[in-house]
Amino acid sequence: MPIYHTLGKIPRKRHTAFRKPNGGIYAEELMGHEGFTGTSSLLYHVHPPTTVKSVRRVRELAFEADPDQTLRHRHFLTARAKRGGSPTLDRIPLMFNQAVAMLYVEPTGQDAHFYRNAQADELVYVAKGKGVLESVYGDLPFGEGDYVVIHRGILHRYRFDASAEQPKLLIIESRGHVRWPKRYRNEFGQLKEGAPYSERDIRLPLILNTHDEMGDFTLLVKQYDGINELVLDHHPFDVVGWDGYFYPWAFNIRDFEPIVGRVHQPPPVHQTFECDGFVVCSFCPRPYDFDPNAVPAPYNHSNVDSDEVLYYASSEFMSRKGIEFGSITLHPDGIPHGPHPGRAEASIGAKETNELAVMMDSFRPLRVAKQALAIEDPNYHKSWIDSQHDAFNPPTT
């Protein structure tokens, strides 16, 4: 995340005494990845961030995989998922491997606790709803269509707008650092002319609220595949100032500038984020290919070293039938996939598409979580021969 940013009050020089009005010293904290060599920020706390009163293990979170590993295309409908609960504690696992996990939640409650994921960066796609992400770095407003990037270790809390639609969040957990693709950046880290977005499209925390409050404050930390409770003796959002390159940020999918061509362009032109072991792409409204003989629908393809997952953020998608808003398809390595019957022909001569989707391509095989089986369409793998496959078919028990 190569944008320098600062909020609040900081001393002129790093690692020097920064005095409080009463003569004491603000507690300096360095937060960053890759030890002391990656992106980082320096934060200045009213109280040391280390004053923990108690600790306990609250819950185990190891994912259970579907024991049926039969190779097939799969389809999940999040509209059938259980709603309610916490945005951080009631997430439904969908699929996972060593590098990435995908989860889903439609929270109805506001968390009283503060949350930190200490084992993964979080890339949260806000399909519906709006609110504010509170963190030690300040307030970051978010809304429908936003990607919210919360790097590993950042303490935060969601505050949803009660007057907005029911929140629907797709969470992608990355064991590695979520970042802009290297090919979009020049040697100095700036986004190049010709990249599908610019620094102007990236939104940063803008308001820093400093809390100087003593008491018992609950922090829930995801680490070692479980939830750990730490009780701090002061409000954790006690930062008076910070600067650096490591903080939560947001980017709206509608600010992605699609790259189009005379004939069909391959999915890498839609890449939005680069991660370790997978990439994330955005399919947005755009003009179709403009050669008179172009077939805008994607050609059949076999990605022999990746599994492709698509979250459909609209009910329209050029190459698919039988999907709806919130559908998720998994097209694994080992079998080709392509447009549904009639979709290639229907795309010829069309001028534009209004589709909206988030794609995650993993370079290691994905396992489907047991919890996802309750919302699976078991007949999806037959849909290329059944052109009437337009309805959800619940699994038999």
Secondary structure as UniProt FT lines:
FT   STRAND          5..8
FT   TURN            14..15
FT   TURN            21..22
FT   STRAND          27..32
FT   TURN            34..37
FT   STRAND          40..45
FT   TURN            49..50
FT   STRAND          52..60
FT   STRAND          74..77
FT   HELIX           78..80
FT   TURN            87..89
FT   STRAND          92..96
FT   STRAND          100..105
FT   STRAND          114..117
FT   STRAND          121..128
FT   STRAND          131..135
FT   TURN            136..137
FT   STRAND          138..142
FT   TURN            144..145
FT   STRAND          146..150
FT   TURN            152..153
FT   STRAND          156..160
FT   TURN            162..163
FT   STRAND          168..174
FT   HELIX           182..184
FT   TURN            187..188
FT   TURN            193..194
FT   HELIX           199..201
FT   STRAND          214..222
FT   STRAND          226..234
FT   STRAND          239..244
FT   STRAND          249..252
FT   HELIX           253..255
FT   HELIX           267..270
FT   STRAND          271..275
FT   TURN            276..277
FT   STRAND          278..283
FT   STRAND          286..287
FT   TURN            292..293
FT   TURN            304..305
FT   STRAND          307..312
FT   TURN            318..319
FT   TURN            325..326
FT   STRAND          327..331
FT   TURN            333..334
FT   TURN            341..342
FT   HELIX           343..347
FT   TURN            348..349
FT   STRAND          352..353
FT   STRAND          357..362
FT   STRAND          367..369
FT   HELIX           370..375
FT   TURN            378..379
FT   HELIX           380..382
FT   TURN            383..385
FT   TURN            387..388
//
